Each structure stands twice: as structure tokens, then as C-alpha cells.
Amino acid sequence: LRLTWDDIRLKDRRLTVHHTKPGKVRYLPLTNYAIEWLMRCPRAVNCNHVFLWPRTLKPVRDPRKPFLKATADLDMQWAGFHTFRHFRITRWLQQGMDLRTVQGLAGHSSIVTTQRYLHYSDDHAMKMVQRIAEIDEQELAV
């Protein structure tokens, strides 16, 4: 919520997170989707914050009330603030991103914390083995 427009470098496709739990600055790559979303955010004169209330254009300080209302309206009471973070980290790992990269992106000081997001799935294991077998076949064919 403390993100400012100065923290976003569209040219470099990078976002700087200054206010992290361990107090260490973290740099995150921006995807095309993230950049498109950021470009749609309202901006206010004399306010450098990224997250603003649409009606007042004042910085968001506590989004819990509207978040809880939205989850209730969408019948998604199971979703909490960290649900989407958990989803993204889990998907990175499922798609084959290495643990160290995910650890850095998530800002985990310990690899053990990142490993908690690993969930074994027979279907996923089968897809990964098949994907690697196809890569091996292509490399051996050359």
C-alpha cells in the first residue's frame, strides 16, 4: 500500500519494494499484465501513491473493509489477503520456476519458507516428466 510511482520503472519493467517485512529492499520484474494494470490506476495531482481510493483519490491506508465486502459479494469468503500471494507463489513453482528465484521474488529469508508452497500432485508430476522427456528428445535429435 505504500507503493509510489517513483518505485515503478516501466522502462526497466521493474518495481522496487522498499517496505518489506525483513526491511530489505526487493526488486520485482513487471509482467505485461502488471504494466497494463498499473497504467489503468488513477493518478492524483500532488499525490505519488499508486493505490488510491477512486472517489477521493486519497491514498489507501486500510483496505480490509472493502476487501471483505468484495469477497462477500463474490461469495469468496475463503479468500484472505495472502490467498493471492499463495496462489502466485504456488503457480510459479508448479510452472517450474526454481526455488531460489521464487524465494527471492517472495522475499523469504529462508528457503524452508518457500518450500512450504510446494504441493505434490500426481498430475503435475506427470506433466513435468513429460515436458522434460520432450526436451531430452529434441536435444538428442540434434
Secondary structure as UniProt FT lines:
FT   HELIX           5..7
FT   STRAND          8..9
FT   TURN            10..13
FT   STRAND          14..17
FT   TURN            21..22
FT   STRAND          26..29
FT   HELIX           32..39
FT   TURN            45..46
FT   TURN            54..56
FT   HELIX           64..73
FT   TURN            74..75
FT   TURN            77..78
FT   TURN            81..82
FT   HELIX           83..94
FT   TURN            95..96
FT   HELIX           99..106
FT   HELIX           111..115
FT   TURN            116..117
FT   HELIX           122..141
//
